[in-house]
Amino acid sequence: MTSEDFVPAALRRLWRMPDSSRLGRPAALDVDLVVTAAVEIADRDGLGGVTIPKVAKSLGFTGMSLYRHVGSKDELLTLMADAAAGTPPDLDTDDWREGLRTWAFALRAVFRRRPWLTRVPASGPPSGPNQIAWMEAALAIMSRTRLDWAHKVGILTLINGYVVQSVRQYSELAEGRAEGQGQADAERDYGRALVRLVDSEHFPETARLFSSALFEALPSDTPDATIADMDFSLGLEVILDGVAVRIERSSS
């Protein structure tokens, strides 16, 4: 029994390990071709547009031909997610906070380019080479702290989840707005409508919120991307504040 026997077939394909059982002429189809075609369809039509028959047709093959290279639709999604993630940028810094901030913004940029990635079901922890590269980048940043492994993994998971959810929410809100309406106008209209409906006797703090200047603060011509950056930064800094407290405790 070889070490390869301990690696499941799906992981061997994910890491592009050679299949010693296949001899003879190179196949006309391989995992990379299938994944590239599937990602192109997702970029164009969204995740819902990706089906085994559709991917096969785009390559000039039958659906059954693809199952020789990907074991299932779920496996194809895993392969797509890892390929689409790409590799992280160089994040060599001695400042853990700046490093994690840059990591989060870089990951967010990936998801914003391909919002369908936020819809890929989480079937397990990161396992592909690109996803592991992103994990390695974050762990390398936190290696300069005294955090234990459990906290490092927890922080990585928390920030990753925040990135995914913020991009998904931004995309959904943009889709739900009236055509041509920017986020600043949508927030202002929201505040003006709710201030008339929220009863200060039953919802005192929420009523104070809608009576504040928050929803009127931004000019109508403020770009949606600017507002999204501001909102994302605010939440991220709150998370990093918590990380700072944990790091301080681990150093004492």
Beta strands, then each sheet from edge to edge (+ up, - down):
end
